Every structure is written in C-alpha cells, then in structure tokens.
Amino acid sequence: MVRLVKVFFLVCFVIGITNVGAQPFSNEIAAFKKQDAVSFPPKNEILFVGSSSFRMWKDVKTAFPNHTIINRGFGGSALPDVIRYADEIIFPYQPKQIVIYCGENDIASSDTVTGEMTRDRFKILFEMIRNKLPDVPVAFVSIKPSPSRWKMKDRMIAANKLIKKYLKKQKHTKYISVWKPMLGEDGKPMPDIFLGDNLHMNAKGYAIWQKIIEPYLLK
C-alpha cells in the first residue's frame, strides 16, 4: 500500500510537470475529440485503449466484425499517459468492456522501471476505472515480446506475472496473454510478424492477436 501511494504521487508529479508545458500526445487526444464531435461513438461498446500496438491496428474494427470497437490507442504512450487522459479517452464512452494494452513503453522508458513499478502504475489506472465504472469488465493484454526490446524481457515477464496476479483478485477482469504465441521454436520473438522496426507488428502479427483476443470480447 505504501509503495502504491508513492507511485500514485509520482504519477501525479509527472502529470503535473507536463501540465506546465505542452502535454505529450496532446495532438492525438485533440484529434480524438474532433472525431467525437463529428460522430460520437455509441454507448455500451468495447473500448480499446493504450499504446501504439493498438494505435497501429488500423483494421481492428474489421478484425472483430461481431463487435463495435472504439480504438483509443495513442502515441507511444505509457501508463501515466493513459491515466492523464482517462477523463477524455475512457470515461466519456461509457463502454461495456475496456481492453487495455499498455506497460511496454513504461519499461522501455528507463532501465530503472521495474515490473513492480509497472504493476503499481497499472493498479492506479485500474482503480481509477473502478471508481467511475465499478461494474465494467476490464481485460489486460499482456506486454508483448519484440526483437528490438528482447533485452528487456525479464522486466516485461515480471510485469506480466504481477499484473496477472493482481487481476486474479479483482472482479470482472481478464488477463489475455499474447507472449508465448508470438515466440518461435527458438523461444525468441518470431521475426516475420514484425515491421522493419522490429517493434510494431505487421498483419501477420495482428492476426495472432485477433485469434487470441476474440474469445475474451463481450458479445
């Protein structure tokens, strides 16, 4: 609890600093608002929120034809960024389910960001959601492996395990693991499912995600 309080104030401090100047990803958030002003998404649909792995899933709506998906993946966001913009990209939509992919950029941002810190940041976001949307199911897509960040795998695996353990104790939650399905026979990320940056996925990579995530989406 003490550690969580410390992380909460650290997140607030970081958000406070960015509020003094230009906020990161403010242009993308403004674009979402503009889009909503033209055509606001229907209530009680499925919200995807998080970092660029969702942002770059351009055909996510057609990938799940039996569902209406609101995609609010933005930038190379980390958990504090999603926390910062939660009032703008989560709560207004009143979704029936929230699917989160975030945490990878937290670990990539600094060697000092541990699995425990990532888990604690996620807890802050989750508790914010529970405070305003107490009964809405939340699914967390595990941090994915990628060739360009393979050296960070131990911290990523630790974060995944800790978040999974935390979610087991929470109601209306699901943990969706994409880690092992993205590994080859050599135990390393399959190179042919990534773009040239060896970080973001190509169509083949997203096809793997589609098959894994589909069963967890509410009808």
Order of alpha helices (4+ residues) and beta strands (2+ residues): alpha-alpha-beta-alpha-alpha-beta-alpha-alpha-beta-alpha-alpha-beta-alpha-beta-alpha
